[in-house]
Amino acid sequence: MAADVRTVLAAVPNPSAVSSSDAVLAALADAHARRMRAEEEIRLLLAYGRQFVYPHPYTLGELASAAGMSVSGVRTAYGQQDVDKVSAATGLEPVPSEGEDS
């Protein structure tokens, strides 16, 4: 599983370098790029934890606690595009879900 997690994280592109003559604007743009990358990493890891871990996917509660989110936030945080990206990165197929409440 650790290798899959590394593969998922490697699928997230590194933010582009920001060039600006203004140090404050450059720092803000850089922080924004890091935040966008972190948000994508979280979406992909949530998708992996719910859709690709077998025989027992992580519960919404476990993922919510680890991500500092609500259960409903985890439920809606990732979409099919994220699932597809994890599948493409790992070569794994999503596991059919039994229910969304677990």
N, CA, C and O of each residue as an XYZ file, in Angstrom:
408
protein
N       0.818     -1.182      0.000
C       0.000      0.000      0.000
C       0.869      1.256      0.000
O       0.515      2.247     -0.638
N       1.993      1.229      0.701
C       2.864      2.405      0.745
C       3.364      2.775     -0.645
O       3.477      3.956     -0.972
N       3.662      1.773     -1.459
C       4.112      2.056     -2.829
C       2.996      2.697     -3.632
O       3.251      3.595     -4.435
N       1.751      2.249     -3.428
C       0.620      2.858     -4.124
C       0.460      4.318     -3.722
O       0.201      5.174     -4.569
N       0.616      4.604     -2.433
C       0.486      5.981     -1.955
C       1.560      6.857     -2.593
O       1.268      7.968     -3.035
N       2.796      6.371     -2.644
C       3.868      7.144     -3.290
C       3.547      7.374     -4.764
O       3.796      8.460     -5.289
N       3.000      6.370     -5.429
C       2.643      6.497     -6.842
C       1.543      7.528     -7.029
O       1.593      8.333     -7.959
N       0.548      7.507     -6.146
C      -0.545      8.487     -6.222
C       0.007      9.897     -6.050
O      -0.340     10.797     -6.815
N       0.859     10.094     -5.053
C       1.414     11.428     -4.809
C       2.314     11.882     -5.952
O       2.373     13.074     -6.251
N       3.009     10.958     -6.589
C       3.871     11.317     -7.717
C       3.061     11.778     -8.920
O       3.597     12.437     -9.812
N       1.776     11.441     -8.955
C       0.921     11.850    -10.075
C       0.521     13.319     -9.998
O       0.001     13.875    -10.966
N       0.763     13.948     -8.852
C       0.415     15.360     -8.691
C       1.570     16.202     -9.219
O       2.697     16.081     -8.738
N       1.296     17.058    -10.211
C       2.386     17.859    -10.773
C       2.915     18.877     -9.765
O       2.178     19.377     -8.916
N       4.193     19.166     -9.879
C       4.784     20.198     -9.037
C       4.328     21.559     -9.528
O       4.181     21.770    -10.731
N       4.102     22.495     -8.592
C       3.673     23.828     -9.010
C       4.755     24.516     -9.830
O       5.950     24.329     -9.601
N       4.314     25.300    -10.771
C       5.246     26.059    -11.601
C       5.909     27.145    -10.771
O       5.311     27.701     -9.851
N       7.133     27.427    -11.110
C       7.841     28.512    -10.439
C       7.189     29.839    -10.819
O       6.854     30.077    -11.980
N       7.022     30.680     -9.830
C       6.391     31.974    -10.049
C       7.482     33.020    -10.171
O       8.359     33.130     -9.315
N       7.412     33.780    -11.242
C       8.399     34.845    -11.398
C       7.692     36.186    -11.243
O       6.735     36.497    -11.952
N       8.186     36.951    -10.312
C       7.647     38.282    -10.075
C       8.748     39.109     -9.441
O       9.564     38.608     -8.668
N       8.750     40.361     -9.780
C       9.740     41.250     -9.174
C       9.287     41.695     -7.788
O      10.068     42.279     -7.037
N       8.040     41.423     -7.447
C       7.504     41.791     -6.145
C       7.562     40.571     -5.224
O       6.923     39.554     -5.492
N       8.325     40.678     -4.144
C       8.538     39.546     -3.245
C       7.243     39.076     -2.580
O       7.040     37.873     -2.417
N       6.378     39.991     -2.201
C       5.127     39.616     -1.537
C       4.224     38.865     -2.501
O       3.675     37.820     -2.154
N       4.066     39.395     -3.719
C       3.208     38.737     -4.706
C       3.768     37.380     -5.108
O       3.014     36.424     -5.292
N       5.074     37.292     -5.245
C       5.700     36.015     -5.591
C       5.493     34.997     -4.468
O       5.203     33.830     -4.735
N       5.639     35.434     -3.216
C       5.445     34.531     -2.083
C       3.995     34.073     -1.987
O       3.728     32.907     -1.697
N       3.057     34.985     -2.229
C       1.641     34.613     -2.216
C       1.319     33.624     -3.327
O       0.612     32.642     -3.103
N       1.830     33.878     -4.512
C       1.587     32.969     -5.639
C       2.195     31.599     -5.362
O       1.603     30.575     -5.703
N       3.363     31.578     -4.752
C       4.008     30.312     -4.409
C       3.195     29.559     -3.353
O       3.012     28.346     -3.459
N       2.710     30.271     -2.343
C       1.889     29.644     -1.303
C       0.594     29.092     -1.905
O       0.138     28.011     -1.533
N       0.015     29.837     -2.825
C      -1.203     29.374     -3.498
C      -0.931     28.087     -4.281
O      -1.730     27.152     -4.235
N       0.175     28.038     -4.988
C       0.523     26.842     -5.766
C       0.720     25.638     -4.846
O       0.296     24.530     -5.174
N       1.364     25.853     -3.691
C       1.553     24.757     -2.735
C       0.216     24.284     -2.174
O      -0.005     23.085     -2.002
N      -0.678     25.239     -1.890
C      -1.998     24.876     -1.374
C      -2.779     24.074     -2.405
O      -3.427     23.087     -2.055
N      -2.728     24.479     -3.668
C      -3.437     23.753     -4.723
C      -2.899     22.329     -4.845
O      -3.664     21.381     -5.028
N      -1.578     22.187     -4.743
C      -0.981     20.846     -4.800
C      -1.433     20.016     -3.604
O      -1.781     18.845     -3.757
N      -1.429     20.609     -2.422
C      -1.854     19.886     -1.220
C      -3.313     19.457     -1.332
O      -3.662     18.342     -0.943
N      -4.164     20.325     -1.857
C      -5.574     19.975     -2.022
C      -5.739     18.822     -3.004
O      -6.573     17.942     -2.790
N      -4.953     18.815     -4.079
C      -5.032     17.707     -5.029
C      -4.525     16.413     -4.395
O      -5.117     15.351     -4.590
N      -3.436     16.498     -3.641
C      -2.933     15.310     -2.944
C      -4.002     14.740     -2.021
O      -4.203     13.526     -1.981
N      -4.687     15.601     -1.283
C      -5.729     15.150     -0.363
C      -6.859     14.475     -1.131
O      -7.321     13.405     -0.737
N      -7.307     15.089     -2.223
C      -8.379     14.475     -3.024
C      -7.974     13.093     -3.524
O      -8.759     12.149     -3.444
N      -6.757     12.971     -4.037
C      -6.309     11.688     -4.570
C      -6.149     10.645     -3.465
O      -6.491      9.479     -3.660
N      -5.637     11.054     -2.319
C      -5.495     10.112     -1.208
C      -6.856      9.675     -0.666
O      -7.032      8.515     -0.294
N      -7.817     10.597     -0.621
C      -9.167     10.221     -0.201
C      -9.777      9.236     -1.190
O     -10.383      8.241     -0.793
N      -9.615      9.515     -2.470
C     -10.137      8.600     -3.496
C      -9.481      7.232     -3.360
O     -10.157      6.206     -3.436
N      -8.180      7.215     -3.161
C      -7.469      5.942     -2.991
C      -8.001      5.195     -1.764
O      -8.310      4.006     -1.842
N      -8.106      5.889     -0.646
C      -8.541      5.260      0.593
C      -9.954      4.711      0.540
O     -10.257      3.717      1.200
N     -10.820      5.343     -0.233
C     -12.213      4.888     -0.330
C     -12.450      3.921     -1.478
O     -13.291      3.029     -1.366
N     -11.729      4.080     -2.577
C     -12.063      3.339     -3.793
C     -11.086      2.229     -4.165
O     -11.421      1.372     -4.982
N      -9.896      2.222     -3.589
C      -8.870      1.285     -4.054
C      -8.331      0.353     -2.975
O      -7.534     -0.532     -3.287
N      -8.730      0.517     -1.735
C      -8.244     -0.328     -0.647
C      -9.230     -1.481     -0.464
O     -10.426     -1.268     -0.263
N      -8.703     -2.708     -0.539
C      -9.538     -3.899     -0.460
C      -8.938     -4.857      0.563
O      -7.711     -4.938      0.620
N      -9.675     -5.565      1.349
C     -11.120     -5.774      1.267
C     -11.927     -4.757      2.059
O     -13.151     -4.721      1.939
N     -11.274     -3.934      2.860
C     -12.011     -2.970      3.681
C     -11.478     -1.567      3.434
O     -10.402     -1.224      3.924
N     -12.213     -0.750      2.682
C     -11.762      0.630      2.477
C     -11.783      1.383      3.812
O     -12.487      0.999      4.745
N     -11.020      2.428      3.879
C     -11.053      3.272      5.068
C     -12.456      3.842      5.212
O     -13.126      4.126      4.219
N     -12.891      4.006      6.447
C     -14.213      4.591      6.667
C     -14.141      6.092      6.432
O     -13.069      6.696      6.476
N     -15.303      6.676      6.181
C     -15.361      8.126      6.022
C     -14.860      8.810      7.287
O     -14.185      9.837      7.213
N     -15.186      8.247      8.446
C     -14.745      8.820      9.718
C     -13.237      8.797      9.881
O     -12.645      9.774     10.338
N     -12.612      7.685      9.510
C     -11.150      7.587      9.607
C     -10.480      8.618      8.706
O      -9.550      9.313      9.117
N     -10.965      8.705      7.479
C     -10.369      9.651      6.536
C     -10.632     11.090      6.961
O      -9.758     11.947      6.835
N     -11.839     11.355      7.464
C     -12.177     12.708      7.921
C     -11.258     13.137      9.057
O     -10.758     14.262      9.069
N     -11.041     12.244     10.001
C     -10.178     12.560     11.138
C      -8.752     12.852     10.680
O      -8.142     13.826     11.122
N      -8.229     12.019      9.804
C      -6.852     12.199      9.335
C      -6.690     13.454      8.489
O      -5.635     14.089      8.513
N      -7.733     13.816      7.738
C      -7.642     14.965      6.831
C      -8.117     16.263      7.473
O      -8.027     17.322      6.853
N      -8.622     16.199      8.707
C      -9.139     17.403      9.354
C     -10.403     17.907      8.684
O     -10.631     19.113      8.583
N     -11.222     16.967      8.227
C     -12.445     17.308      7.506
C     -13.639     16.675      8.216
O     -13.481     15.862      9.128
N     -14.830     17.065      7.780
C     -16.043     16.399      8.242
C     -16.281     15.166      7.380
O     -15.722     15.040      6.291
N     -17.117     14.260      7.877
C     -17.462     13.069      7.106
C     -18.118     13.474      5.789
O     -17.805     12.917      4.736
N     -19.028     14.445      5.852
C     -19.686     14.878      4.613
C     -18.692     15.558      3.680
O     -18.832     15.482      2.459
N     -17.699     16.219      4.244
C     -16.666     16.840      3.415
C     -15.847     15.808      2.667
O     -15.508     16.006      1.500
N     -15.526     14.703      3.335
C     -14.785     13.618      2.678
C     -15.632     13.008      1.573
O     -15.138     12.726      0.482
N     -16.912     12.808      1.865
C     -17.816     12.169      0.912
C     -17.855     12.939     -0.414
O     -17.990     12.336     -1.479
N     -17.738     14.258     -0.347
C     -17.860     15.073     -1.560
C     -16.536     15.673     -2.031
O     -16.516     16.422     -3.008
N     -15.438     15.360     -1.356
C     -14.158     16.013     -1.655
C     -13.535     15.581     -2.969
O     -12.813     16.356     -3.597
N     -13.800     14.369     -3.387
C     -13.184     13.871     -4.615
C     -14.270     13.406     -5.572
O     -15.394     13.100     -5.173
N     -13.902     13.362     -6.840
C     -14.860     12.955     -7.860
C     -14.284     11.897     -8.780
O     -13.200     11.362     -8.546
N     -15.034     11.609     -9.827
C     -14.630     10.565    -10.766
C     -13.288     10.882    -11.415
O     -12.498      9.975    -11.675
N     -13.023     12.159    -11.680
C     -11.742     12.540    -12.281
C     -10.584     12.141    -11.363
O      -9.543     11.688    -11.837
N     -10.764     12.306    -10.061
C      -9.726     11.923     -9.103
C      -9.567     10.403     -9.057
O      -8.447      9.896     -8.997
N     -10.682      9.682     -9.086
C     -10.637      8.219     -9.108
C      -9.904      7.752    -10.362
O      -9.068      6.850    -10.300
N     -10.221      8.370    -11.496
C      -9.557      8.012    -12.752
C      -8.057      8.283    -12.689
O      -7.259      7.501    -13.205
N      -7.676      9.389    -12.056
C      -6.259      9.742    -11.950
C      -5.511      8.729    -11.080
O      -4.392      8.334    -11.410
N      -6.123      8.310     -9.977
C      -5.510      7.293     -9.119
C      -5.377      5.986     -9.892
O      -4.343      5.321     -9.825
N      -6.417      5.623    -10.617
C      -6.391      4.389    -11.401
C      -5.280      4.429    -12.441
O      -4.551      3.452    -12.615
N      -5.152      5.560    -13.131
C      -4.105      5.698    -14.150
C      -2.714      5.651    -13.525
O      -1.797      5.066    -14.101
N      -2.550      6.260    -12.355
C      -1.237      6.309    -11.703
C      -0.815      4.953    -11.153
O       0.361      4.594    -11.210
N      -1.776      4.199    -10.619
C      -1.436      2.945     -9.944
C      -1.655      1.704    -10.799
O      -1.089      0.646    -10.523
N      -2.478      1.836    -11.837
C      -2.845      0.665    -12.629
C      -3.903     -0.186    -11.952
O      -4.232     -1.270    -12.434
N      -4.437      0.295    -10.844
C      -5.473     -0.434    -10.107
C      -6.856     -0.038    -10.604
O      -7.050      1.049    -11.148
N      -7.798     -0.929    -10.410
C      -9.195     -0.639    -10.715
C      -9.924     -0.357     -9.408
O      -9.655     -1.011     -8.401
N     -10.849      0.615     -9.408
C     -11.596      0.886     -8.180
C     -12.416     -0.328     -7.752
O     -12.942     -1.069     -8.582
N     -12.508     -0.509     -6.450
C     -13.291     -1.599     -5.878
C     -14.742     -1.137     -5.809
O     -15.004     -0.009     -5.393
N     -15.692     -1.985     -6.209
C     -17.101     -1.589     -6.083
C     -17.427     -1.270     -4.629
O     -17.062     -2.025     -3.728
N     -18.109     -0.159     -4.401
C     -18.424      0.238     -3.027
C     -19.695     -0.453     -2.563
O     -20.641     -0.641     -3.329
N     -19.693     -0.827     -1.283
C     -20.859     -1.486     -0.693
C     -21.860     -0.472     -0.192
O     -23.058     -0.751     -0.157
N     -21.400      0.681      0.191
C     -22.270      1.723      0.723
C     -21.446      2.918      1.112
O     -20.247      2.799      1.366
N     -22.070      4.051      1.161
C     -21.341      5.282      1.446
C     -21.282      5.624      2.929
O     -20.580      6.561      3.311
N     -21.993      4.898      3.764
C     -22.044      5.274      5.173
C     -20.929      4.682      6.012
O     -20.736      5.105      7.151
N     -20.198      3.730      5.494
C     -19.151      3.089      6.294
C     -17.883      3.885      6.293
O     -16.902      3.484      6.919
